[in-house]
Amino acid sequence: MQAQPVPEFVPHAAGAEPAAVSISLHVSPEDQARADLYALAARLLLAPPDGDLLVALAAADPILGTQDERPLENAWEKLVLAAGVIDAQAAAEEFSALFIAMGTPPVNPYGSLYLSGFLNDTPLARLRDDLAALGLARAAGVGEFEDHLGALCETMRMLVAGGAGRPRQPLARQQQFFETHIEPWYERCLADIAGAPGANFYRVVAGFVAAFLAIEADAFAVDDGHDAAPLQ
């Protein structure tokens, strides 16, 4: 796939040290595009877009891909259009209503909740073990837990492209992490975001993230990259 690189920003990562969206040397153009899209997904899921990001998205070029990637092309086009008709305050208010509302927010995008029915449960402990095996940990001062879907996207960005002094990981290791910690629940979570009352801009965000992660899942499914040692 070919994508317009998203603007440089610092994701509010929970699964890894925050890092500007920059790609390590020796990363293929395809992996650079993947890392950029993971970074954008992380940024939009962890915090509302500011004005600069909305302006950059509204001016972004189309994604050009294969026939199988047409859903992502369409979702990207909708995101670009949506970024052009919303301002930062409205996006922030929508984000707050969906994810930070008083009491129980309409959406809690945490893996433990979707996998076990409880926040901060066994799936989070297993994730922390796997992050430790990769030399990653929750950044100091970050409020979100590591199993937040945005934090997991940021972790995938680092596995694909490296960063903050850490090398990028082999495709097999990326696949193991994705299939263990993201694939089993991301569709339900993003469907909940898209269907939540008051989701307008974030309905489009959810569609973009879902389309991208579906391509990742399909690509991993046809790859035999199981030559890396299991995460322990």
Secondary structure, 3 states (H helix, E strand, C coil): CECCCCCCCCCCCCCCCCCCCCCCCCCCHHHHHHHHHHHHHHHHHHCCCCHHHHHHHHCCCCCECCHHHHHHHHHHHHHHHHHCCCCHHHHHHHHHHHHCCCCCCCCCCEHHHHHHCCCCCHHHHHHHHHHHHCCCCCCCCCCCCCCEHHHHHHHHHHHHHCECCECCCCHHHHHHHHHHHCCCCHHHHHHHHHHCCCCCHHHHHHHHHHHHHHHHHHHHHCCCCCCCCCCC
